[in-house]
Amino acid sequence: MSEGLVVPSRADVLGQAVPFDRARWLSLLPDATWWPERLDACPREGRWLQVDRRTVFEVAESAGTADKRRHLLVAALVWGSGTKARAVDRRGRVFARSSAADLDARLAVALARLSESGADAGYYAFNNEAHIPELGPAFFTKVLYFAGGRMPVPDVRRQPLILDRVVSLALRDRGLVDATWPSTGWTTPQYSRYLDLAHETAREAGVEPDVVEAALFGSGRRLSGPSESQTEPSG
């Protein structure tokens, strides 16, 4: 799988930064307490603050309470959306479609499944009993990824990873999955298959699994053209 794949350094992956519009996000949240204050300390480049993966991992460190799980959700959405108003407003539907209590309950269930039973169980929960309206796999795998990086999961060899349309494009292009592999809406067995492929490649290459995910995203982005955002806003 790793043949011909441009693999970034771990530092580059953790430093993958995305600009964000703080004011627009605050206008979409249930109230200001949902905003992770850590994001206010992000560096500014030009007009926008920039949040990287390392910072979202920091937000996820203490996601053991309802407030901290809210902050993790928001930080993951911010990192995955960029500054395009359409993308940000679409993510804001997550908060418009569900009450705060319902969001809290569903986040607690899915992240408990991740902690207790691993990445597959966390994915299944977000896709089923803990499904959050308007939060598809491309974004709830971001939540799982950042949460899993800072919590003990049962099988440390299979940390959760991000799966979106761009990564899937690279998987199909490289012949790692067949033509029936969907662009979104993956089943739990399909997500598990992706984790197996990414972790196997990571072990062979001597890198972290999310380095492989980032490499696949880069490959898929080159295939799909420059119109794709740095992180995939679909799903």
C-alpha positions as CSV (number, residue, x, y, z in Angstrom):
1,M,0.0,0.0,0.0
2,S,2.8,2.4,0.8
3,E,4.5,2.1,-2.6
4,G,4.4,5.5,-4.3
5,L,2.6,7.1,-1.4
6,V,4.0,10.5,-0.3
7,V,4.3,10.1,3.4
8,P,4.6,13.3,5.4
9,S,6.5,13.6,8.7
10,R,4.7,13.3,12.0
11,A,5.5,16.9,12.8
12,D,3.9,18.0,9.5
13,V,0.8,16.0,10.3
14,L,0.3,17.4,13.7
15,G,1.0,20.9,12.4
16,Q,-1.7,20.6,9.7
17,A,-3.4,23.9,10.3
18,V,-6.8,25.2,9.1
19,P,-8.0,28.8,9.3
20,F,-11.2,29.6,11.1
21,D,-13.7,32.4,11.7
22,R,-14.3,32.6,15.4
23,A,-17.2,35.0,15.2
24,R,-19.1,32.9,12.7
25,W,-18.7,29.8,14.8
26,L,-19.9,31.6,18.0
27,S,-23.0,32.7,16.2
28,L,-23.9,29.0,15.5
29,L,-23.3,27.5,18.9
30,P,-26.0,27.0,21.5
31,D,-24.1,29.5,23.7
32,A,-20.6,30.8,24.3
33,T,-19.7,28.0,26.8
34,W,-19.5,25.5,23.9
35,W,-16.5,27.4,22.5
36,P,-13.1,25.9,23.4
37,E,-11.0,28.7,24.9
38,R,-7.9,27.0,23.8
39,L,-8.7,28.0,20.2
40,D,-8.4,31.7,21.1
41,A,-4.7,31.1,21.7
42,C,-4.1,29.8,18.2
43,P,-1.7,31.8,16.0
44,R,-3.0,34.2,13.5
45,E,-2.0,34.4,9.9
46,G,-3.5,37.4,8.1
47,R,-7.2,37.7,8.9
48,W,-7.7,34.3,10.5
49,L,-6.6,32.3,13.5
50,Q,-5.2,28.9,12.5
51,V,-5.9,25.6,14.4
52,D,-3.8,22.5,13.9
53,R,-4.2,18.9,14.8
54,R,-1.9,19.3,17.8
55,T,-4.2,21.9,19.3
56,V,-7.3,19.8,18.8
57,F,-5.6,16.9,20.5
58,E,-4.9,19.3,23.4
59,V,-8.6,20.1,23.6
60,A,-9.4,16.4,23.6
61,E,-7.1,15.7,26.6
62,S,-9.8,16.2,29.2
63,A,-12.9,15.1,27.3
64,G,-14.2,13.2,30.3
65,T,-17.0,15.7,31.1
66,A,-19.9,17.0,29.2
67,D,-18.4,20.4,28.8
68,K,-15.1,19.0,27.6
69,R,-16.9,16.7,25.1
70,R,-18.7,19.7,23.7
71,H,-15.3,21.5,23.3
72,L,-13.9,18.4,21.5
73,L,-16.9,18.3,19.1
74,V,-16.6,22.0,18.3
75,A,-12.8,21.9,17.9
76,A,-13.0,18.9,15.5
77,L,-15.7,20.7,13.5
78,V,-13.7,23.9,13.3
79,W,-10.5,22.1,12.2
80,G,-12.5,20.2,9.5
81,S,-14.3,23.2,8.0
82,G,-12.0,26.1,7.2
83,T,-13.5,29.5,6.7
84,K,-15.9,29.0,3.8
85,A,-19.3,30.3,5.1
86,R,-21.2,27.5,3.4
87,A,-19.0,24.8,5.0
88,V,-19.2,26.4,8.5
89,D,-23.0,27.0,8.3
90,R,-23.5,23.4,7.2
91,R,-21.6,22.2,10.3
92,G,-23.7,24.6,12.4
93,R,-26.7,22.4,11.6
94,V,-25.4,19.9,14.1
95,F,-26.3,22.4,16.8
96,A,-29.6,23.5,15.2
97,R,-31.0,20.0,14.8
98,S,-30.4,18.7,18.3
99,S,-30.8,20.0,21.8
100,A,-27.8,20.4,24.0
101,A,-28.9,17.6,26.2
102,D,-29.3,15.2,23.3
103,L,-25.9,16.1,21.9
104,D,-24.3,15.6,25.4
105,A,-26.0,12.2,25.7
106,R,-25.0,11.0,22.2
107,L,-21.4,12.2,22.5
108,A,-21.1,10.4,25.9
109,V,-22.4,7.1,24.5
110,A,-20.1,7.1,21.4
111,L,-17.0,8.1,23.3
112,A,-17.7,5.6,26.0
113,R,-18.0,2.9,23.4
114,L,-14.6,4.0,22.0
115,S,-13.0,3.9,25.4
116,E,-14.5,0.6,26.4
117,S,-14.5,-1.4,23.2
118,G,-12.3,0.4,20.6
119,A,-12.6,2.3,17.3
120,D,-15.0,0.0,15.6
121,A,-17.5,0.2,18.5
122,G,-17.2,4.0,18.6
123,Y,-17.9,4.2,14.9
124,Y,-20.9,1.9,15.2
125,A,-22.3,4.0,18.0
126,F,-22.0,7.2,16.0
127,N,-23.6,5.5,13.1
128,N,-26.5,4.0,15.1
129,E,-27.8,4.6,18.6
130,A,-25.6,7.7,19.2
131,H,-26.1,9.2,15.7
132,I,-26.1,13.0,15.7
133,P,-28.2,14.5,12.9
134,E,-26.0,16.4,10.4
135,L,-22.8,14.7,11.7
136,G,-21.8,12.2,9.1
137,P,-18.8,9.8,9.1
138,A,-16.4,12.3,7.6
139,F,-16.8,14.4,10.7
140,F,-17.6,12.0,13.5
141,T,-14.4,10.1,12.6
142,K,-12.6,13.3,13.3
143,V,-14.1,13.3,16.7
144,L,-13.1,9.7,17.2
145,Y,-9.6,10.3,15.9
146,F,-8.9,13.2,18.3
147,A,-10.6,11.5,21.2
148,G,-8.7,8.3,20.6
149,G,-5.4,10.0,20.5
150,R,-5.7,11.1,24.2
151,M,-7.6,8.2,25.8
152,P,-6.6,4.6,26.4
153,V,-8.5,2.4,24.0
154,P,-8.7,-1.4,24.3
155,D,-6.5,-2.1,21.2
156,V,-3.8,0.5,21.0
157,R,-2.7,-1.1,17.7
158,R,-5.9,0.2,16.0
159,Q,-6.4,3.8,16.9
160,P,-9.4,5.5,15.2
161,L,-8.6,7.4,12.1
162,I,-10.4,10.0,9.9
163,L,-12.2,8.6,6.9
164,D,-13.7,11.0,4.4
165,R,-14.5,11.2,0.7
166,V,-10.9,12.2,-0.3
167,V,-9.3,9.4,1.6
168,S,-11.8,7.0,0.0
169,L,-10.9,8.3,-3.4
170,A,-7.2,7.4,-2.7
171,L,-8.2,4.0,-1.5
172,R,-10.0,3.2,-4.7
173,D,-7.3,4.7,-6.9
174,R,-4.7,2.5,-5.3
175,G,-6.8,-0.6,-5.7
176,L,-7.0,-1.2,-2.0
177,V,-10.8,-1.4,-2.2
178,D,-13.0,-2.3,-5.1
179,A,-15.2,0.0,-7.2
180,T,-18.3,-0.6,-5.0
181,W,-16.6,1.2,-2.1
182,P,-18.8,4.2,-1.3
183,S,-17.7,7.8,-1.2
184,T,-19.5,8.3,2.1
185,G,-21.8,6.4,4.4
186,W,-19.4,3.6,5.2
187,T,-20.5,0.6,7.3
188,T,-18.7,-0.4,10.4
189,P,-17.0,-3.4,8.6
190,Q,-15.8,-1.0,5.9
191,Y,-14.4,1.4,8.5
192,S,-12.7,-1.6,10.1
193,R,-11.2,-2.6,6.8
194,Y,-9.8,0.9,6.3
195,L,-8.3,0.8,9.8
196,D,-6.7,-2.6,9.1
197,L,-5.1,-1.3,5.8
198,A,-3.9,2.0,7.4
199,H,-2.4,0.3,10.5
200,E,-0.7,-2.4,8.4
201,T,0.9,0.2,6.2
202,A,2.0,2.2,9.2
203,R,3.7,-0.8,10.7
204,E,5.4,-1.6,7.5
205,A,6.6,2.0,7.0
206,G,7.5,2.6,10.7
207,V,5.2,5.6,11.0
208,E,2.1,6.5,13.0
209,P,-1.3,5.4,11.5
210,D,-2.5,9.0,11.2
211,V,0.6,9.7,9.0
212,V,-0.8,7.1,6.6
213,E,-4.3,8.8,6.8
214,A,-2.7,12.2,6.0
215,A,-0.8,10.6,3.1
216,L,-4.0,9.1,1.7
217,F,-5.8,12.4,2.0
218,G,-2.9,14.1,0.1
219,S,-3.1,11.5,-2.6
220,G,-6.9,11.8,-2.9
221,R,-6.7,15.6,-2.9
222,R,-4.3,15.5,-5.9
223,L,-6.6,13.3,-7.7
224,S,-9.7,15.4,-7.0
225,G,-8.1,18.7,-7.9
226,P,-7.3,22.0,-6.1
227,S,-11.0,22.7,-5.3
228,E,-10.9,20.4,-2.3
229,S,-10.4,22.0,1.1
230,Q,-7.5,21.0,3.3
231,T,-9.9,18.9,5.3
232,E,-12.9,17.3,3.7
233,P,-16.2,19.2,4.5
234,S,-18.6,16.5,3.3
235,G,-20.5,14.0,5.4
